[in-house]
Amino acid sequence: MGIMSFIKSAGEKLFGMGEAKAAEPQTTSEDVARMNGAAADAIAAYINKMNLAIEGMTVEVDAAQGAVTIAGVAADQATKEKAVLCCGNVHGVSSVNDMLTVAEPADESQWHTVVSGDTLSKISKAFYDSPNKYMQIFEANKPMLSHPDKIYPGQMLRIPPDAA
């Protein structure tokens, strides 16, 4: 549990359309609450689209602060970490307050923020001393990653313990 930082200008573009967009300068508090609720619904829908089951999941958004809070119970550590990534790898989000618990605790992953020039092989070499273990990183970040070559600067990735 805790707060994780993300790069606000990188990630999935879930906001800015329909109800889930930034508040205008003369927005009422009711409008802000409605837009924050719509943003929270968009993130929750994205988590569900990734087939990440979180029992009793709640998602709250404070768009003015770029903050998301997620709570509930994940079946395992991988599901918890992927749900946090789904919240944080969204354009406009700079921090995630992880209030999730895990039904079956396990070792936590390390984290890596992608920079220009990174590849999964390069990241694998840095964390596992072998570029050939890049598929471990790819598999650990599915379904958010659809292809090993489709990573972008600012994206945060899970780096699971080496399966050896």
DSSP file with accessible surface (Angstrom, degrees, kcal/mol):
  #  RESIDUE AA STRUCTURE BP1 BP2  ACC     N-H-->O    O-->H-N    N-H-->O    O-->H-N    TCO  KAPPA ALPHA  PHI   PSI    X-CA   Y-CA   Z-CA
    1    1 A M              0   0  138      0, 0.0     2,-0.3     0, 0.0    98,-0.2   0.000 360.0 360.0 360.0 155.5    0.0    0.0    0.0
    2    2 A G  E     -A   98   0A  32     96,-1.6    96,-3.5     2,-0.0     2,-0.5  -0.889 360.0 -52.7 143.7-172.9    1.0    3.6   -0.5
    3    3 A I  E     -A   97   0A 117     -2,-0.3     2,-0.4    94,-0.2    94,-0.2  -0.868  43.3-164.9-104.5 130.1    1.3    6.3   -3.0
    4    4 A M  E     -A   96   0A  33     92,-2.6    92,-2.4    -2,-0.5     2,-0.3  -0.927  14.2-134.6-112.8 140.2    3.0    5.7   -6.3
    5    5 A S  E     -A   95   0A  92     -2,-0.4     2,-0.3    90,-0.2    90,-0.3  -0.718  23.9-179.9 -95.7 144.5    4.1    8.5   -8.7
    6    6 A F        -     0   0   18     88,-2.6     2,-0.7    -2,-0.3   149,-0.1  -0.861  38.8 -94.6-132.9 167.1    3.5    8.5  -12.4
    7    7 A I    >   -     0   0   73    147,-0.6     3,-1.6    -2,-0.3    86,-0.2  -0.784  32.1-152.8 -88.3 115.9    4.2   10.8  -15.3
    8    8 A K  T 3  S+     0   0   93     -2,-0.7    84,-3.9     1,-0.3    85,-0.3   0.795  89.4  53.0 -61.7 -32.3    1.1   12.9  -15.8
    9    9 A S  T 3  S+     0   0   89     82,-0.2     2,-0.3    83,-0.1    -1,-0.3   0.402 100.8  72.8 -89.3   4.4    1.6   13.6  -19.5
   10   10 A A  S <  S+     0   0   13     -3,-1.6    83,-0.3    83,-0.2    82,-0.2  -0.835  70.9  47.5-115.1 153.9    2.0    9.9  -20.5
   11   11 A G  S    S-     0   0   14     -2,-0.3    79,-0.3    79,-0.1    78,-0.1  -0.565  86.0 -15.9 122.6-177.9   -0.5    7.1  -20.7
   12   12 A E  B     -d   90   0B  76     77,-2.5    79,-2.9    -2,-0.2     2,-1.3  -0.332  57.8-128.8 -60.9 139.9   -3.9    6.0  -21.9
   13   13 A K        +     0   0  132      1,-0.2    -1,-0.1    77,-0.2    77,-0.1  -0.657  53.8 142.3 -96.2  81.2   -6.1    8.9  -22.9
   14   14 A L        +     0   0   41     -2,-1.3     3,-0.3    77,-0.2     2,-0.2   0.660  57.9  62.9 -90.6 -21.2   -9.3    8.0  -21.0
   15   15 A F  S    S+     0   0   44     76,-0.3     6,-0.3    -3,-0.3     3,-0.1  -0.582  74.1  59.2-101.2 167.9  -10.1   11.6  -20.1
   16   16 A G  S    S+     0   0   52      4,-3.7     2,-0.4     1,-0.3     5,-0.2   0.420  85.1  94.3  96.7  -0.1  -11.0   14.5  -22.3
   17   17 A M  B >  S-E   20   0C 130      3,-0.8     3,-1.3    -3,-0.3    -1,-0.3  -0.973  93.4 -35.7-125.1 138.8  -14.1   12.9  -23.9
   18   18 A G  T 3  S-     0   0   61     -2,-0.4     3,-0.1     1,-0.3    -2,-0.1  -0.224 125.5 -10.1  57.1-130.0  -17.6   13.3  -22.8
   19   19 A E  T 3  S+     0   0  103      1,-0.2     2,-1.6    19,-0.1    -1,-0.3   0.777 122.8  74.6 -73.0 -30.0  -18.1   13.4  -19.0
   20   20 A A  B <  S+E   17   0C   9     -3,-1.3    -4,-3.7    18,-0.2    -3,-0.8  -0.492  73.2 112.5 -91.4  69.8  -14.5   12.5  -18.1
   21   21 A K  S    S-     0   0  102     -2,-1.6    18,-0.1    -6,-0.3    17,-0.1  -0.912  72.3 -79.1-135.4 166.4  -12.7   15.8  -19.0
   22   22 A A        -     0   0   73     -2,-0.3     2,-0.1     1,-0.1    -1,-0.0  -0.260  53.8-100.2 -65.2 149.6  -10.9   18.5  -17.1
   23   23 A A        -     0   0   53      1,-0.1    -1,-0.1     2,-0.1     9,-0.0  -0.402  32.4-125.1 -70.8 141.3  -12.9   21.2  -15.4
   24   24 A E    >   -     0   0  127     -2,-0.1     3,-1.7     1,-0.1    -1,-0.1  -0.467  33.1-100.2 -79.0 160.2  -13.4   24.5  -17.1
   25   25 A P  T 3  S+     0   0  128      0, 0.0    -1,-0.1     0, 0.0    -2,-0.1   0.828 121.4  43.2 -54.5 -35.5  -12.4   27.7  -15.1
   26   26 A Q  T 3  S+     0   0  190      2,-0.0     2,-0.3     0, 0.0    -2,-0.0  -0.091  83.7 141.3-104.8  39.4  -15.9   28.6  -14.1
   27   27 A T    <   -     0   0   32     -3,-1.7     2,-0.1     1,-0.1    -4,-0.0  -0.564  47.8-127.5 -83.3 138.9  -17.0   25.1  -13.2
   28   28 A T     >  -     0   0   65     -2,-0.3     4,-2.3     1,-0.1     5,-0.2  -0.369  24.7-109.1 -79.3 164.3  -19.2   24.6  -10.2
   29   29 A S  H  > S+     0   0   90      1,-0.2     4,-2.4     2,-0.2     5,-0.2   0.847 121.6  55.2 -63.1 -31.4  -18.4   22.1   -7.4
   30   30 A E  H  > S+     0   0  134      2,-0.2     4,-2.3     1,-0.2    -1,-0.2   0.899 107.6  49.0 -67.0 -38.9  -21.2   19.9   -8.6
   31   31 A D  H  > S+     0   0   55      2,-0.2     4,-2.8     1,-0.2    -2,-0.2   0.910 110.8  50.3 -64.7 -42.4  -19.7   19.8  -12.1
   32   32 A V  H  X S+     0   0   51     -4,-2.3     4,-2.9     2,-0.2     5,-0.2   0.934 111.2  48.4 -61.7 -45.5  -16.3   19.0  -10.6
   33   33 A A  H  X S+     0   0   65     -4,-2.4     4,-2.3     2,-0.2    -1,-0.2   0.914 112.5  48.9 -61.7 -40.7  -17.8   16.1   -8.6
   34   34 A R  H  X S+     0   0  112     -4,-2.3     4,-2.4     2,-0.2    -2,-0.2   0.931 113.5  46.1 -65.3 -43.7  -19.6   14.8  -11.7
   35   35 A M  H  X S+     0   0   17     -4,-2.8     4,-2.5     2,-0.2    -2,-0.2   0.901 112.1  50.4 -69.0 -38.6  -16.5   15.0  -13.8
   36   36 A N  H  X S+     0   0   31     -4,-2.9     4,-2.5     2,-0.2    -1,-0.2   0.909 111.5  49.8 -62.4 -40.8  -14.3   13.3  -11.1
   37   37 A G  H  X S+     0   0   31     -4,-2.3     4,-2.5    -5,-0.2    -2,-0.2   0.906 110.5  49.1 -63.9 -41.0  -17.0   10.6  -10.9
   38   38 A A  H  X S+     0   0   17     -4,-2.4     4,-2.2   -19,-0.2   -18,-0.2   0.897 111.1  50.1 -66.1 -38.4  -17.0   10.1  -14.6
   39   39 A A  H  X S+     0   0    4     -4,-2.5     4,-2.2   -20,-0.2    -2,-0.2   0.916 110.6  49.7 -64.8 -42.0  -13.2    9.9  -14.6
   40   40 A A  H  X S+     0   0    7     -4,-2.5     4,-2.7     1,-0.2    -2,-0.2   0.914 110.5  50.5 -62.1 -41.7  -13.3    7.3  -11.8
   41   41 A D  H  X S+     0   0  114     -4,-2.5     4,-2.5     1,-0.2    -1,-0.2   0.887 108.6  52.6 -63.0 -38.5  -15.9    5.3  -13.8
   42   42 A A  H  X S+     0   0   26     -4,-2.2     4,-2.0     2,-0.2    -2,-0.2   0.914 111.8  45.4 -64.6 -41.6  -13.6    5.5  -16.9
   43   43 A I  H  X S+     0   0    0     -4,-2.2     4,-2.6     2,-0.2    -2,-0.2   0.928 112.7  50.3 -68.3 -43.3  -10.6    4.1  -14.9
   44   44 A A  H  X S+     0   0   20     -4,-2.7     4,-2.5     1,-0.2    -2,-0.2   0.921 110.8  49.9 -60.5 -41.0  -12.8    1.4  -13.3
   45   45 A A  H  X S+     0   0   57     -4,-2.5     4,-2.6     2,-0.2    -1,-0.2   0.892 109.4  51.8 -64.6 -38.3  -14.1    0.4  -16.8
   46   46 A Y  H  X S+     0   0   17     -4,-2.0     4,-1.5     2,-0.2    -2,-0.2   0.926 109.7  49.1 -64.2 -43.0  -10.5    0.2  -18.1
   47   47 A I  H  <>S+     0   0    0     -4,-2.6     5,-1.6     1,-0.2     3,-0.3   0.932 113.2  47.2 -61.5 -44.5   -9.5   -2.0  -15.2
   48   48 A N  H ><5S+     0   0   91     -4,-2.5     3,-1.9     1,-0.2    -2,-0.2   0.887 107.0  57.0 -64.9 -37.5  -12.5   -4.3  -15.9
   49   49 A K  H 3<5S+     0   0  153     -4,-2.6    -1,-0.2     1,-0.3    -2,-0.2   0.833 102.8  55.4 -62.7 -29.9  -11.7   -4.3  -19.6
   50   50 A M  T 3<5S-     0   0   23     -4,-1.5    -1,-0.3    -3,-0.3    -2,-0.2   0.395 116.5-119.1 -82.6   4.1   -8.2   -5.7  -18.7
   51   51 A N  T < 5 +     0   0  149     -3,-1.9     2,-0.8     1,-0.2    -3,-0.2   0.874  60.9 151.6  59.4  40.6  -10.1   -8.5  -16.8
   52   52 A L      < -     0   0   10     -5,-1.6     2,-0.6    30,-0.1    -1,-0.2  -0.881  34.8-151.5-103.4 102.2   -8.6   -7.6  -13.5
   53   53 A A        +     0   0   79     -2,-0.8    22,-0.7    -3,-0.1     2,-0.5  -0.655  18.0 177.6 -81.6 117.8  -11.1   -8.7  -10.9
   54   54 A I  E >   -B   74   0A  17     -2,-0.6     3,-1.4    20,-0.2    20,-0.2  -0.977  26.9-132.5-120.3 113.2  -10.9   -6.6   -7.7
   55   55 A E  E 3  S-B   73   0A 152     18,-2.6    18,-2.4    -2,-0.5    -2,-0.0  -0.465  88.9  -0.2 -67.5 129.4  -13.5   -7.5   -5.1
   56   56 A G  E 3  S-     0   0A  63     -2,-0.2    -1,-0.3    16,-0.2    15,-0.1   0.804  91.9-172.6  63.8  32.3  -15.3   -4.5   -3.8
   57   57 A M  E <   -     0   0A  42     -3,-1.4     2,-0.4    16,-0.1    15,-0.2  -0.303  11.1-178.6 -64.9 132.7  -13.3   -2.2   -6.0
   58   58 A T  E     -B   71   0A  72     13,-2.1    13,-2.2     2,-0.0     2,-0.4  -0.994   5.4-168.8-126.6 140.0  -13.7    1.6   -5.5
   59   59 A V  E     -B   70   0A  20     -2,-0.4     2,-0.4    11,-0.2    11,-0.2  -0.999   3.9-175.5-128.3 128.3  -11.9    4.2   -7.6
   60   60 A E  E     -B   69   0A 123      9,-2.6     9,-2.7    -2,-0.4     2,-0.4  -0.976   6.6-159.8-123.6 142.6  -11.9    7.9   -6.7
   61   61 A V  E     -B   68   0A  17     -2,-0.4     2,-0.5     7,-0.2     7,-0.2  -0.971  17.1-171.5-125.1 135.5  -10.4   10.6   -8.8
   62   62 A D  E >>> -B   67   0A  70      5,-2.9     5,-2.1    -2,-0.4     4,-1.0  -0.872  13.7-177.5-117.7  89.7   -9.2   14.1   -7.9
   63   63 A A  T 345S+     0   0   43     -2,-0.5     3,-0.4     1,-0.3    -1,-0.1   0.843  77.3  61.1 -62.3 -34.5   -8.5   15.5  -11.4
   64   64 A A  T 345S+     0   0   82      1,-0.3    -1,-0.3    -3,-0.1   -42,-0.0   0.864 115.4  34.2 -61.2 -34.0   -7.3   18.8  -10.1
   65   65 A Q  T <45S-     0   0  128     -3,-0.8    -1,-0.3     2,-0.1    -2,-0.2   0.504 107.2-124.0 -94.7  -9.3   -4.5   17.0   -8.2
   66   66 A G  T  <5 +     0   0    2     -4,-1.0    28,-3.2    -3,-0.4    29,-1.8   0.831  64.5 143.7  67.9  31.3   -4.0   14.3  -10.9
   67   67 A A  E   < -Bc  62  95A  22     -5,-2.1    -5,-2.9    26,-0.2     2,-0.4  -0.849  34.3-171.2-113.9 141.9   -4.7   11.7   -8.1
   68   68 A V  E     -Bc  61  96A   1     27,-2.0    29,-3.3    -2,-0.4     2,-0.5  -0.983   5.6-161.6-125.7 138.5   -6.4    8.4   -8.1
   69   69 A T  E     -Bc  60  97A  41     -9,-2.7    -9,-2.6    -2,-0.4     2,-0.4  -0.987  10.0-173.4-118.3 129.9   -7.3    6.3   -5.1
   70   70 A I  E     +Bc  59  98A   0     27,-2.0    29,-2.7    -2,-0.5     2,-0.3  -0.979   6.5 172.5-124.6 137.2   -8.1    2.6   -5.6
   71   71 A A  E     +Bc  58  99A  26    -13,-2.2   -13,-2.1    -2,-0.4     2,-0.3  -0.941  24.8  85.0-138.4 160.4   -9.3    0.2   -2.9
   72   72 A G  E    S- c   0 100A  15     27,-0.7    29,-2.3    -2,-0.3     2,-0.5  -0.887  72.8 -64.9 140.6-169.4  -10.6   -3.3   -2.8
   73   73 A V  E     -Bc  55 101A  51    -18,-2.4   -18,-2.6    -2,-0.3     2,-0.3  -0.968  38.5-158.9-122.3 119.2   -9.3   -6.9   -2.5
   74   74 A A  E     -Bc  54 102A   0     27,-3.0    29,-2.9    -2,-0.5    30,-0.3  -0.691  21.7-130.5 -91.3 148.0   -7.2   -8.4   -5.3
   75   75 A A  E    S+     0   0A  56    -22,-0.7    29,-0.9    -2,-0.3     2,-0.3   0.862  85.5   0.2 -65.0 -36.3   -6.9  -12.1   -5.6
   76   76 A D  E  > S- c   0 104A  64     27,-0.2     4,-2.0    25,-0.1     5,-0.1  -0.920  78.1 -97.2-149.2 171.8   -3.1  -12.0   -5.9
   77   77 A Q  H  > S+     0   0   15     27,-0.7     4,-2.7    -2,-0.3     5,-0.2   0.878 118.6  55.2 -62.2 -40.5   -0.1   -9.6   -6.0
   78   78 A A  H  > S+     0   0   33      1,-0.2     4,-2.5     2,-0.2    -1,-0.2   0.924 108.2  48.2 -61.3 -43.8    0.1   -9.5   -9.8
   79   79 A T  H  > S+     0   0   24      2,-0.2     4,-2.3     1,-0.2    -1,-0.2   0.921 111.8  50.7 -63.3 -42.5   -3.6   -8.4  -10.1
   80   80 A K  H  X S+     0   0   14     -4,-2.0     4,-2.2     1,-0.2    -2,-0.2   0.949 112.3  45.7 -58.9 -50.6   -3.1   -5.7   -7.5
   81   81 A E  H  X S+     0   0    5     -4,-2.7     4,-2.3     1,-0.2    -2,-0.2   0.894 112.2  51.0 -64.7 -38.2    0.0   -4.3   -9.2
   82   82 A K  H  X S+     0   0   35     -4,-2.5     4,-2.4    -5,-0.2    -1,-0.2   0.901 108.7  51.9 -66.7 -38.1   -1.7   -4.4  -12.7
   83   83 A A  H  X S+     0   0    0     -4,-2.3     4,-1.8     2,-0.2    -2,-0.2   0.917 109.0  50.0 -64.2 -41.2   -4.7   -2.6  -11.3
   84   84 A V  H  X S+     0   0    1     -4,-2.2     4,-2.5     1,-0.2    -2,-0.2   0.923 110.6  50.3 -62.2 -42.1   -2.4    0.2   -9.9
   85   85 A L  H  X S+     0   0    1     -4,-2.3     4,-3.0     1,-0.2    -2,-0.2   0.890 106.1  55.5 -63.1 -38.5   -0.7    0.4  -13.3
   86   86 A C  H  < S+     0   0    1     -4,-2.4    -1,-0.2     1,-0.2    -2,-0.2   0.880 111.9  44.4 -61.2 -36.8   -4.1    0.7  -15.0
   87   87 A C  H  < S+     0   0    0     -4,-1.8     3,-0.4    -5,-0.2    -2,-0.2   0.904 120.3  38.9 -71.7 -43.1   -4.8    3.7  -12.7
   88   88 A G  H  < S+     0   0    1     -4,-2.5     2,-1.2     1,-0.2     5,-0.2   0.802 101.3  67.9 -84.4 -30.3   -1.4    5.4  -13.1
   89   89 A N  S  < S+     0   0   12     -4,-3.0   -77,-2.5    -5,-0.2     2,-0.4  -0.246  79.6 110.3 -86.6  49.5   -0.7    4.8  -16.7
   90   90 A V  B >  S-d   12   0B   0     -2,-1.2     3,-2.2    -3,-0.4   -80,-0.2  -0.988  80.2-105.7-123.8 131.3   -3.5    7.2  -17.7
   91   91 A H  T 3  S+     0   0   72    -79,-2.9   -76,-0.3    -2,-0.4   -77,-0.2  -0.341 108.6  27.0 -55.9 127.4   -2.9   10.6  -19.2
   92   92 A G  T 3  S+     0   0   20    -84,-3.9     2,-0.5     1,-0.3    -1,-0.3   0.295  94.0 111.8 101.5  -8.4   -3.5   13.2  -16.5
   93   93 A V    <   +     0   0    2     -3,-2.2    -1,-0.3   -85,-0.3   -83,-0.2  -0.868  29.9 166.5-102.7 126.9   -2.7   11.0  -13.5
   94   94 A S        +     0   0   38    -28,-3.2   -88,-2.6    -2,-0.5     2,-0.3   0.561  66.1  23.2-112.7 -14.5    0.4   11.8  -11.5
   95   95 A S  E     -Ac   5  67A  27    -29,-1.8   -27,-2.0   -90,-0.3     2,-0.4  -0.996  55.6-156.9-152.7 149.7   -0.2    9.7   -8.4
   96   96 A V  E     -Ac   4  68A   0    -92,-2.4   -92,-2.6    -2,-0.3     2,-0.9  -0.995  12.0-149.3-126.8 124.2   -2.1    6.6   -7.3
   97   97 A N  E     -Ac   3  69A  47    -29,-3.3   -27,-2.0    -2,-0.4     2,-0.9  -0.839  20.4-151.4 -91.4 103.8   -3.0    6.0   -3.7
   98   98 A D  E     +Ac   2  70A  13    -96,-3.5   -96,-1.6    -2,-0.9   -27,-0.1  -0.690  32.8 158.2 -84.2 104.4   -2.9    2.2   -3.5
   99   99 A M  E     + c   0  71A  85    -29,-2.7   -27,-0.7    -2,-0.9    -1,-0.2   0.114  34.0 127.4-109.0  16.0   -5.4    1.1   -0.8
  100  100 A L  E     - c   0  72A   1    -29,-0.2     2,-0.3   -30,-0.2   -27,-0.2  -0.458  43.4-156.3 -74.6 147.1   -5.7   -2.4   -2.3
  101  101 A T  E     - c   0  73A  63    -29,-2.3   -27,-3.0    -2,-0.1     2,-0.4  -0.772  12.6-128.6-114.4 167.2   -5.2   -5.6   -0.2
  102  102 A V  E     - c   0  74A  27     -2,-0.3   -27,-0.2   -29,-0.2   -26,-0.1  -0.967   6.6-155.5-124.0 130.8   -4.3   -9.0   -1.5
  103  103 A A  E    S+     0   0A  65    -29,-2.9   -27,-0.2    -2,-0.4   -28,-0.2   0.871  97.9  28.7 -68.0 -39.0   -6.1  -12.3   -0.7
  104  104 A E  E    S- c   0  76A 144    -29,-0.9   -27,-0.7   -30,-0.3    -1,-0.3  -0.806  89.1-149.9-124.7  90.0   -2.9  -14.3   -1.4
  105  105 A P        +     0   0  109      0, 0.0     2,-0.3     0, 0.0     3,-0.0  -0.183  24.2 163.2 -61.3 150.1    0.2  -12.2   -0.7
  106  106 A A        -     0   0   65    -30,-0.0    -4,-0.0     0, 0.0    -2,-0.0  -0.909  47.8 -55.0-152.1 175.5    3.4  -12.7   -2.6
  107  107 A D        -     0   0  133     -2,-0.3     2,-0.1     1,-0.1   -30,-0.0  -0.319  60.1-118.8 -58.4 140.2    6.7  -10.9   -3.3
  108  108 A E        -     0   0  125      1,-0.1     2,-0.1    52,-0.1    -1,-0.1  -0.466  24.6-118.5 -80.0 153.3    6.2   -7.5   -4.7
  109  109 A S        -     0   0    8     -2,-0.1     2,-0.2   -32,-0.1    -1,-0.1  -0.411  20.7-119.2 -80.6 163.5    7.5   -6.5   -8.1
  110  110 A Q  E     -F  159   0D 111     49,-3.0    49,-3.0    -2,-0.1     2,-0.3  -0.518  30.3-129.4 -90.3 171.8   10.0   -3.8   -8.8
  111  111 A W  E     -F  158   0D  75     47,-0.2     2,-0.4    -2,-0.2    47,-0.2  -0.933  19.4-171.5-128.0 148.2    9.0   -0.9  -11.1
  112  112 A H  E     -F  157   0D  41     45,-1.9    45,-2.9    -2,-0.3     2,-0.6  -0.988  15.1-147.1-140.4 130.0   10.5    0.8  -14.1
  113  113 A T  E     -F  156   0D  52     -2,-0.4    43,-0.2    43,-0.2     2,-0.1  -0.862  31.0-121.8 -95.4 121.7    9.5    4.0  -15.9
  114  114 A V        -     0   0    5     41,-3.2    40,-3.2    -2,-0.6     2,-0.3  -0.386  30.1-168.1 -65.1 134.4   10.2    3.6  -19.6
  115  115 A V    >   -     0   0   81     38,-0.2     3,-2.4    39,-0.1    -1,-0.0  -0.817  39.7 -72.7-117.3 163.4   12.6    6.2  -21.1
  116  116 A S  T 3  S+     0   0  106     -2,-0.3     3,-0.1     1,-0.3    -1,-0.1  -0.281 121.7  25.9 -55.5 132.4   13.3    7.0  -24.7
  117  117 A G  T 3  S+     0   0   56      1,-0.3    -1,-0.3    -3,-0.0     2,-0.1   0.282  89.6 135.1  95.3 -11.4   15.4    4.2  -26.2
  118  118 A D    <   +     0   0   22     -3,-2.4    -1,-0.3     4,-0.1     2,-0.3  -0.426  28.4 180.0 -69.4 146.4   14.2    1.5  -23.8
  119  119 A T     >  -     0   0   72     -2,-0.1     4,-2.5    -3,-0.1     5,-0.2  -0.921  42.8-110.6-132.4 162.7   13.2   -1.9  -25.1
  120  120 A L  H  > S+     0   0    4     28,-0.5     4,-2.8    -2,-0.3     5,-0.2   0.878 120.8  54.5 -63.0 -33.8   12.0   -4.8  -23.0
  121  121 A S  H  > S+     0   0   46      2,-0.2     4,-2.4     1,-0.2    -1,-0.2   0.923 108.6  47.5 -63.7 -43.0   15.3   -6.6  -23.8
  122  122 A K  H  > S+     0   0  117      2,-0.2     4,-1.9     1,-0.2    -2,-0.2   0.913 113.8  47.0 -64.8 -41.9   17.3   -3.6  -22.5
  123  123 A I  H  X S+     0   0    2     -4,-2.5     4,-2.2     2,-0.2     5,-0.3   0.918 110.9  52.8 -65.9 -41.7   15.1   -3.4  -19.3
  124  124 A S  H  X S+     0   0    0     -4,-2.8     4,-3.3     1,-0.2     6,-0.9   0.905 107.4  51.7 -59.8 -42.4   15.5   -7.2  -18.9
  125  125 A K  H  X S+     0   0  112     -4,-2.4     4,-1.3     4,-0.2    -1,-0.2   0.915 110.8  48.9 -61.3 -40.6   19.3   -6.9  -19.1
  126  126 A A  H  < S+     0   0   75     -4,-1.9    -2,-0.2     1,-0.2    -1,-0.2   0.885 123.6  29.2 -68.6 -38.2   19.2   -4.2  -16.4
  127  127 A F  H  < S+     0   0   54     -4,-2.2    -2,-0.2    -5,-0.1    -1,-0.2   0.803 135.3  24.4 -93.7 -33.5   17.0   -6.2  -14.0
  128  128 A Y  H  < S-     0   0   17     -4,-3.3    -3,-0.2    -5,-0.3    -2,-0.2   0.318  95.7-120.1-115.7   1.9   17.8   -9.8  -14.7
  129  129 A D  S  < S+     0   0  131     -4,-1.3    -4,-0.2    -5,-0.4    -3,-0.1   0.718  90.1  83.8  62.6  20.0   21.3   -9.6  -16.2
  130  130 A S    >   -     0   0   28     -6,-0.9     3,-1.2    -9,-0.1    -2,-0.2  -0.899  63.8-156.0-151.9 124.9   20.0  -11.2  -19.4
  131  131 A P  G >  S+     0   0   51      0, 0.0     3,-1.0     0, 0.0    -7,-0.2   0.706  91.0  73.6 -71.2 -15.4   18.2   -9.5  -22.4
  132  132 A N  G 3  S+     0   0  133      1,-0.3     3,-0.4     2,-0.1   -11,-0.1   0.517  81.3  69.1 -78.3  -4.2   16.6  -12.8  -23.2
  133  133 A K  G X>  +     0   0   55     -3,-1.2     3,-1.3     1,-0.2     4,-0.9   0.175  61.6 113.5 -98.3  19.4   14.1  -12.6  -20.2
  134  134 A Y  H <>  +     0   0   82     -3,-1.0     4,-2.4     1,-0.3     3,-0.3   0.807  66.8  65.6 -61.0 -27.5   12.2   -9.8  -21.8
  135  135 A M  H 3> S+     0   0   74     -3,-0.4     4,-3.2     1,-0.2    -1,-0.3   0.817  93.1  61.2 -67.6 -27.0    9.1  -12.0  -22.2
  136  136 A Q  H <> S+     0   0   45     -3,-1.3     4,-1.9     2,-0.2    -1,-0.2   0.920 108.4  43.3 -60.8 -42.5    8.9  -12.2  -18.3
  137  137 A I  H  X S+     0   0    0     -4,-0.9     4,-1.0    -3,-0.3    -2,-0.2   0.924 114.2  50.1 -69.3 -43.3    8.4   -8.5  -18.3
  138  138 A F  H >< S+     0   0   14     -4,-2.4     3,-1.1     1,-0.2     4,-0.3   0.956 112.8  45.9 -59.1 -50.1    6.0   -8.6  -21.2
  139  139 A E  H >< S+     0   0   93     -4,-3.2     3,-1.1     1,-0.3    -1,-0.2   0.870 108.7  56.9 -61.7 -36.2    3.9  -11.4  -19.6
  140  140 A A  H 3< S+     0   0   10     -4,-1.9    -1,-0.3     1,-0.2    -2,-0.2   0.714 110.9  44.2 -69.0 -18.4    3.9   -9.5  -16.3
  141  141 A N  T XX S+     0   0    2     -3,-1.1     4,-1.7    -4,-1.0     3,-0.6   0.274  92.1 147.3-112.0   8.6    2.4   -6.5  -18.0
  142  142 A K  T <4  +     0   0   80     -3,-1.1     4,-0.1    -4,-0.3   -60,-0.0  -0.623  56.8  26.5 -78.7 145.7   -0.3   -8.2  -20.1
  143  143 A P  T 34 S+     0   0   58      0, 0.0    -1,-0.3     0, 0.0    -2,-0.1  -0.975 120.0  57.7 -91.2   5.0   -3.0   -7.3  -20.9
  144  144 A M  T <4 S+     0   0   27     -3,-0.6     2,-0.5   -94,-0.1    -2,-0.2   0.873 107.2  56.1 -63.9 -34.4   -2.0   -3.7  -20.7
  145  145 A L     <  -     0   0    4     -4,-1.7     6,-0.1    -7,-0.3    -1,-0.1  -0.865  62.8-177.9 -95.3 130.9    0.8   -4.4  -23.2
  146  146 A S  S    S+     0   0   93     -2,-0.5    -1,-0.1     1,-0.3    -2,-0.1   0.614  72.3  17.0-100.4 -16.2   -0.4   -6.0  -26.5
  147  147 A H  S >  S-     0   0   82      3,-0.2     3,-2.0     1,-0.1    -1,-0.3  -0.976  73.2-121.6-155.2 141.5    3.1   -6.4  -28.1
  148  148 A P  T 3  S+     0   0   23      0, 0.0   -28,-0.5     0, 0.0     3,-0.1   0.753 113.0  52.1 -58.7 -23.4    6.6   -6.5  -26.7
  149  149 A D  T 3  S+     0   0  131      1,-0.2     2,-1.0   -30,-0.1    -4,-0.0   0.485  88.2  87.2 -90.9  -2.6    7.6   -3.6  -29.0
  150  150 A K    <   +     0   0  136     -3,-2.0     2,-0.3     2,-0.0    -4,-0.3  -0.554  54.5 122.2-103.7  70.4    4.8   -1.3  -27.9
  151  151 A I        -     0   0   29     -2,-1.0   -31,-0.0   -33,-0.1    -6,-0.0  -0.863  41.4-157.4-118.9 159.3    6.1    0.5  -24.9
  152  152 A Y    >   -     0   0   63     -2,-0.3     3,-2.0   -36,-0.0   -38,-0.3  -0.975  29.3 -86.9-139.5 151.5    6.4    4.3  -24.6
  153  153 A P  T 3  S+     0   0   78      0, 0.0   -38,-0.2     0, 0.0     3,-0.1  -0.302 113.9  26.9 -57.1 135.0    8.4    6.9  -22.6
  154  154 A G  T 3  S+     0   0    8    -40,-3.2  -147,-0.6     1,-0.4     2,-0.2   0.152  88.7 127.7  97.4 -17.7    6.7    7.6  -19.3
  155  155 A Q    <   -     0   0   10     -3,-2.0   -41,-3.2   -41,-0.1     2,-0.4  -0.499  53.7-138.4 -72.2 137.3    4.9    4.3  -19.1
  156  156 A M  E     -F  113   0D  14    -43,-0.2     2,-0.3    -2,-0.2   -43,-0.2  -0.834  20.5-164.7 -98.8 137.5    5.5    2.4  -15.8
  157  157 A L  E     -F  112   0D   1    -45,-2.9   -45,-1.9    -2,-0.4     2,-0.4  -0.915  20.0-121.4-120.9 148.3    6.1   -1.3  -16.0
  158  158 A R  E     -F  111   0D  16     -2,-0.3   -47,-0.2   -47,-0.2   -18,-0.1  -0.702  19.2-163.5 -80.1 136.3    6.0   -4.1  -13.4
  159  159 A I  E     -F  110   0D   0    -49,-3.0   -49,-3.0    -2,-0.4     3,-0.1  -0.904  16.3-155.3-121.1  97.4    9.3   -6.0  -13.1
  160  160 A P        -     0   0   20      0, 0.0     3,-0.1     0, 0.0   -51,-0.1  -0.262  33.3 -79.6 -70.8 161.8    8.4   -9.3  -11.3
  161  161 A P        -     0   0   65      0, 0.0     2,-0.2     0, 0.0   -33,-0.1  -0.287  64.9 -87.7 -55.2 144.8   10.9  -11.3   -9.3
  162  162 A D        -     0   0   66      1,-0.2    -3,-0.0   -35,-0.1   -34,-0.0  -0.380  30.9-157.8 -62.1 123.8   13.1  -13.4  -11.7
  163  163 A A              0   0   84     -2,-0.2    -1,-0.2     1,-0.2     0, 0.0   0.557 360.0 360.0 -78.2  -8.4   11.4  -16.7  -12.3
  164  164 A A              0   0  110    -31,-0.0    -1,-0.2   -36,-0.0   -36,-0.0   0.169 360.0 360.0  57.0 360.0   14.9  -18.0  -13.3
